[in-house]
Amino acid sequence: MSLGAHLEELRTRLMLGLMGLAAAFAFSLLAGRWFVRVILSPYEMAMKAVGIDAKLQAFQPAEPFMVYMKASLVLAVLISSPWLFYQLWAFVSAGLHEHERRFARLVAPASAALFVAGVLFFLLGVAPWMFQFFMQFNLGLDYLSYQPGVDKTVDFILSLALVFGLAFQTPVAIVFAERLGLVSVAGLVRSRKYVFLSAFVVGAVLTPSPDMLSQIALALPLYILYESGILVCRAWRKKQKA
């Protein structure tokens, strides 16, 4: 394809992706309040676990509405993620050979599933434990009360949830690069110690909060996903040889 054809393909895929996202957003507006409760459930669970009243503050008149819109948009991204990832990989596959295109069509649903899994892993697994640790941390101040703002709390949860969703794309990226011949299984194995260190660096850079807990909570799954990518590559090679 020429450069103009690639740009036209990109425009088409962006338009289709935005149309799907808009349709999902219209639906998610109906479930926005429910999804806000889902987002804040880790905070509420942690507060009850440590015996503190689960209260949040709104510091601006429009703050609850903005929280509702943010939650609805993220829900729309989750709902439309299979369609969005399909458009992404359809654009990538336009510049690939036919056998590589077949692989790209398999990758699209895997990418969407891993993205949703990463978001749910944070919301259901990491976030309650993280909030409970923060709330039980004692500064030694008797006059300190814990009552954060609802907007900052939702932003904190959504930012980390999206980071986890994107980080869970690691196996897809590894398998795709190996299938294209950009890396080899032997090279991936040799790079393990560097990847282990890099996972913590990436965790420190990508997490919006400076605490070590969220960085470790991202770095360890990131390395495990790297190892799972190697296992998939090995299984694929064995299947080819058979």
C-alpha positions as CSV (number, residue, x, y, z in Angstrom):
1,M,0.0,0.0,0.0
2,S,1.1,3.6,-0.7
3,L,1.5,6.2,2.0
4,G,-1.8,7.7,1.0
5,A,-3.6,4.4,1.1
6,H,-2.2,3.8,4.6
7,L,-3.4,7.2,5.8
8,E,-6.9,6.5,4.3
9,E,-6.9,3.1,6.1
10,L,-6.0,4.8,9.3
11,R,-8.8,7.4,8.9
12,T,-11.3,4.6,8.2
13,R,-10.2,2.6,11.2
14,L,-10.3,5.7,13.5
15,M,-13.8,6.6,12.3
16,L,-15.1,3.0,12.8
17,G,-13.5,2.8,16.2
18,L,-15.0,6.2,17.3
19,M,-18.4,5.2,16.0
20,G,-18.3,2.0,18.1
21,L,-17.0,3.9,21.1
22,A,-19.8,6.4,20.7
23,A,-22.5,3.7,20.6
24,A,-21.0,2.0,23.7
25,F,-20.9,5.4,25.4
26,A,-24.6,6.0,24.8
27,F,-25.4,2.7,26.4
28,S,-22.9,3.2,29.3
29,L,-24.6,6.4,30.3
30,L,-27.5,4.3,31.4
31,A,-25.2,2.2,33.6
32,G,-22.9,5.0,34.7
33,R,-24.1,5.2,38.3
34,W,-23.8,1.5,38.7
35,F,-20.3,1.5,37.3
36,V,-19.3,4.3,39.8
37,R,-20.3,2.0,42.6
38,V,-18.2,-0.8,41.0
39,I,-15.2,1.5,40.8
40,L,-15.6,2.7,44.4
41,S,-16.3,-0.8,45.8
42,P,-12.6,-1.5,46.6
43,Y,-12.5,1.8,48.6
44,E,-15.8,0.9,50.4
45,M,-14.6,-2.7,51.2
46,A,-11.3,-1.4,52.6
47,M,-13.0,1.2,54.8
48,K,-15.3,-1.4,56.2
49,A,-12.4,-3.8,56.8
50,V,-10.6,-1.3,59.0
51,G,-13.8,0.0,60.7
52,I,-14.0,3.5,59.2
53,D,-17.1,5.1,57.8
54,A,-17.0,5.0,54.0
55,K,-17.4,8.6,53.2
56,L,-16.2,10.8,50.3
57,Q,-16.3,14.5,49.7
58,A,-17.3,16.6,46.7
59,F,-15.3,19.9,46.7
60,Q,-16.9,21.3,43.5
61,P,-20.5,21.6,42.4
62,A,-19.9,19.7,39.1
63,E,-17.7,17.1,40.7
64,P,-20.3,14.3,41.0
65,F,-21.4,14.8,37.4
66,M,-17.8,14.7,36.1
67,V,-17.2,11.5,38.0
68,Y,-20.3,10.0,36.4
69,M,-19.1,11.0,32.9
70,K,-15.6,9.6,33.5
71,A,-17.0,6.3,34.7
72,S,-19.3,6.1,31.7
73,L,-16.5,6.7,29.3
74,V,-14.3,4.0,30.9
75,L,-17.2,1.6,30.8
76,A,-17.7,2.4,27.1
77,V,-14.1,1.6,26.5
78,L,-14.4,-1.7,28.2
79,I,-17.6,-2.6,26.4
80,S,-16.2,-1.6,23.0
81,S,-12.7,-2.9,23.6
82,P,-13.2,-6.0,21.3
83,W,-14.3,-3.6,18.5
84,L,-11.5,-1.1,19.2
85,F,-8.8,-3.8,19.3
86,Y,-10.1,-5.3,16.1
87,Q,-9.8,-1.9,14.3
88,L,-6.3,-1.5,15.7
89,W,-5.1,-4.9,14.5
90,A,-7.0,-4.5,11.2
91,F,-5.0,-1.4,10.5
92,V,-1.7,-3.2,11.5
93,S,-2.6,-6.2,9.3
94,A,-3.0,-4.0,6.2
95,G,0.8,-3.8,6.0
96,L,1.4,-7.5,6.7
97,H,1.6,-10.7,4.5
98,E,-1.3,-13.0,4.3
99,H,-0.1,-15.5,6.9
100,E,0.7,-12.6,9.2
101,R,-2.8,-11.2,8.8
102,R,-4.3,-14.5,9.9
103,F,-2.3,-14.3,13.1
104,A,-3.4,-10.6,13.6
105,R,-7.1,-11.7,13.4
106,L,-6.4,-14.1,16.3
107,V,-4.7,-11.5,18.3
108,A,-7.6,-9.0,18.3
109,P,-9.9,-10.9,20.7
110,A,-6.9,-11.9,22.8
111,S,-6.0,-8.3,23.2
112,A,-9.5,-7.3,24.3
113,A,-9.7,-10.2,26.7
114,L,-6.4,-9.3,28.3
115,F,-7.3,-5.6,28.6
116,V,-10.6,-6.4,30.4
117,A,-8.7,-9.0,32.6
118,G,-6.1,-6.4,33.6
119,V,-8.8,-3.9,34.6
120,L,-10.7,-6.5,36.6
121,F,-7.5,-7.8,38.2
122,F,-6.8,-4.3,39.6
123,L,-10.4,-3.5,40.6
124,L,-11.1,-6.9,42.3
125,G,-7.7,-8.0,43.4
126,V,-5.2,-5.2,43.9
127,A,-7.3,-2.1,44.7
128,P,-9.0,-3.4,47.9
129,W,-5.7,-4.6,49.4
130,M,-4.0,-1.4,48.4
131,F,-6.6,0.8,50.0
132,Q,-6.7,-1.3,53.1
133,F,-2.9,-0.8,53.5
134,F,-3.1,2.9,53.0
135,M,-6.0,3.3,55.5
136,Q,-4.2,1.3,58.2
137,F,-1.0,3.2,57.9
138,N,-0.6,5.2,61.1
139,L,1.1,8.6,61.1
140,G,0.7,8.9,64.8
141,L,-1.6,11.9,64.6
142,D,-4.8,11.6,66.7
143,Y,-6.4,14.5,64.9
144,L,-6.0,13.1,61.4
145,S,-9.3,12.1,59.7
146,Y,-9.5,10.1,56.4
147,Q,-12.1,11.5,54.1
148,P,-10.8,12.0,50.5
149,G,-12.5,13.7,47.6
150,V,-14.6,11.6,45.3
151,D,-13.0,12.9,42.1
152,K,-9.4,12.3,43.2
153,T,-10.3,8.8,44.4
154,V,-12.1,7.8,41.2
155,D,-9.2,9.3,39.1
156,F,-6.7,7.2,41.1
157,I,-8.7,4.0,40.6
158,L,-9.4,4.5,37.0
159,S,-5.9,5.6,36.1
160,L,-4.4,2.4,37.7
161,A,-7.1,0.2,36.2
162,L,-6.3,1.5,32.7
163,V,-2.6,1.1,33.3
164,F,-3.1,-2.5,34.3
165,G,-5.3,-3.1,31.3
166,L,-2.6,-1.9,28.9
167,A,0.2,-3.7,30.8
168,F,-1.7,-7.0,30.3
169,Q,-1.0,-6.6,26.5
170,T,2.5,-7.8,27.2
171,P,2.0,-11.4,26.1
172,V,0.3,-10.3,22.8
173,A,3.2,-7.9,22.0
174,I,5.8,-10.6,22.7
175,V,4.1,-13.3,20.6
176,F,3.4,-10.9,17.8
177,A,7.1,-9.8,17.7
178,E,8.3,-13.4,17.8
179,R,6.0,-14.4,15.0
180,L,7.3,-11.5,12.9
181,G,10.9,-12.6,13.5
182,L,11.8,-9.5,15.5
183,V,12.8,-11.5,18.5
184,S,13.6,-15.1,19.2
185,V,12.6,-17.4,22.1
186,A,16.3,-17.8,23.0
187,G,16.7,-14.0,23.1
188,L,13.6,-13.6,25.3
189,V,15.0,-16.2,27.7
190,R,18.4,-14.4,27.8
191,S,16.7,-11.1,28.6
192,R,14.8,-12.3,31.6
193,K,17.0,-10.6,34.2
194,Y,16.9,-7.3,32.4
195,V,13.1,-7.6,31.9
196,F,12.7,-8.3,35.6
197,L,14.5,-5.0,36.5
198,S,12.7,-3.1,33.7
199,A,9.3,-4.3,35.0
200,F,9.9,-2.4,38.2
201,V,11.1,0.7,36.3
202,V,8.0,0.6,34.1
203,G,5.8,0.1,37.2
204,A,7.4,3.2,38.8
205,V,6.9,5.3,35.6
206,L,3.4,4.2,34.6
207,T,1.6,4.2,38.0
208,P,0.2,7.7,38.8
209,S,0.9,7.4,42.5
210,P,4.4,7.4,44.0
211,D,3.7,4.6,46.5
212,M,5.7,1.3,46.2
213,L,2.6,-0.9,46.6
214,S,1.0,0.1,43.3
215,Q,4.4,-0.1,41.5
216,I,5.1,-3.6,42.8
217,A,1.5,-4.7,42.1
218,L,2.1,-3.7,38.5
219,A,5.7,-4.9,38.1
220,L,5.1,-8.5,39.3
221,P,2.2,-9.3,37.0
222,L,4.1,-7.6,34.2
223,Y,7.0,-10.0,34.6
224,I,4.6,-13.0,34.9
225,L,2.9,-11.9,31.7
226,Y,6.4,-11.8,30.0
227,E,7.0,-15.4,31.1
228,S,3.6,-16.4,29.8
229,G,4.4,-14.8,26.5
230,I,7.6,-17.0,26.3
231,L,5.5,-20.1,27.1
232,V,3.1,-19.3,24.3
233,C,5.9,-18.8,21.8
234,R,7.5,-22.1,22.7
235,A,4.1,-23.9,22.4
236,W,3.6,-22.3,19.0
237,R,7.0,-23.4,17.8
238,K,6.4,-27.0,19.1
239,K,3.1,-27.1,17.2
240,Q,4.8,-25.9,14.0
241,K,7.5,-28.6,14.3
242,A,4.9,-31.3,15.0
